[in-house]
């Protein structure tokens, strides 16, 4: 029933699991993967205003592009937008990050760029730190950029953020 309705809305908003509620443990994953729509996960209490500062976690992937594109209405309302690239496996920051900021400017959004990490610290840790340092009210990321098997076996940023981030998360697959 939730998937039926999620496919017919612009955005599905879910609260973070607080206790055993008899819903499937993978409900969030299923909605994200099979609705074709973005998902906004919110904690019980917001510690900072949602759209004061928004961090966009950018990776040169289709999932990141979809997340940013579907988040445009929220990004337009944000007071401040910080587009962040996390270095992985000692890969240098992409020059495409400047293009991402230019694309946002075409939509009337002024964005700051940040490059973090050295390929050693996990991306999810660096993104959590960025959200805390910037006092961001929302993190926008693409979800499940790797195969489902790889995410299941090795874990990943998506699964980590879905299950344990204590701030609002806008995510698209």
N, C-alpha and C positions, 0 to 999 in steps of 0.2 A: 504494500500500500504506500509506504514511504517513497519507494522508487517511482511508482506511478505518478505521484504528485510532484516529486523532485524534477522529473523530466518536463514538467509543464510550468515551471517557475523560472525566474531569472537567477535566483539564489536560494539555496537551502541553508537554514540556520539551525545548528544543533548545539545544545549545551554539552559541556564536557561531562563524562560519566562520573558521578559522585559516589555511587554505590551499586550494588547488584540490583538491576532493574528488570531482569529477565529478557532483555533485548540481546540479540546476537553480539558476541564480542567484536566481530568484524563488520558491524553495521556501518560505521563511518567509512571504512575501506570500500564497502559495496556501493554505498551512495556515491562516493567520489568516483569510483571506476565505472559505474554503470548508469549514472544519471545523465551524463553529458553536460552537466551544469556545475558551476563552482559551488563551493561549500564554505560557510563561515562557521568556525568552531569558536564558541565563547565560553569563558570560565564563569563561575557563579557570580563573581564580583569583578568589576573593572577597576584596576588600580590607577589608570591614567585615561584621559579622554581618548576615545577610539580614533578620531581623525585629527588629532593634534599633530602627531608625527607618524608617518607610515613608512616602514622599511619594506622594500621590495627585494627579495632574495633572487638575484638574476644568475641564471646559468644559461648558456647558449643552447637551449633545447626547446622543443615544441611545447612541452608542458609549461615552461616559464613564460613563453610567448602568450600562450592561452591565458595563463593566470593574470598577467599584466593587462592584457586586452580586456578580459572580463571585469577586471577591477577598475577600469578607467573611470566609471561614474564615482566611485569612492575616492580615487586619487584626485579627481577634480575638486572634491570637497575638502581634501586634506590641507591643513595649514602648511605642512612641510612633508616632502617626499625624499627619501634617501634610497637610491638604488645601490645595492651591495653585491659585489662579486666575491665569492669565497674561493681562494686558491685551493686546488685539490691536486695531489700527486705532483707538487712542484711545477704545475702548469702555470705559465704567466697569465696575468689578467688579460682578458680579451679586449682588443681595441673596439670591439662591437659595443662595449658599455657606453661609449660616447654616442654611438648611433641610437642606443636605447633612450638616452636622455634627450636626444634630438627628436625622436619620435614622440616622446611625452610632451616636448615643447610644442609640437604641431597640434597637440590637444589642449594647449593652454596650461600645461603643468610644468612648473619649474622644479627640476630634480637635482639633487646633489649626488655625486658619485663617491663610492667608497670601495676600496679593495682591501680585503682582510685575509689573514691567514698566510701560512707558509707551506701548506700541504701536509703538515704534521698533525695539527689539532683538527678534530672532527668538524665537519661543516655545521652540524646541528649545534654544537657547543659555540662555535663562532657566531652563528646567527642569533642564538639566545643572548650572547654577550652584547651583540650589536643592538638588539631590541632594548636591553637594559641600559646600555650606555646612552642611547639616543632618547631614552624615556618614551619609546614608541608605544602607541596604543594598538597597533595592528602590524602583523607580518603577512606579506603576500608572497606565496611561493607556488611553483609548479609541483604537482604531486605525482609520485610513482614514475619518475623518468627512466628507471631501470625496469627490467622484466620483473614480473611478480615473483618468479622463482628466486631471483637474486635478492629481492627485498625480503622474502621469507627466510632464506638461508642466512644472509649476511646482515639483515636489518637495513636501515637506511634513514636518511633525513626525514622523509615523509612519515614513516611509521613512528619514529622517535617524536616528531613534532605533534602528530595526531594524538599520541597516547600520553604525553607528559608535559607539553608546553603549557605554562600557566598564564598565557596572554592570548588575546584573540588572534585567530589564524584564518586567513583567506587563502583557500587552496583550490587549484583547478588541475584537472588531469588532461 
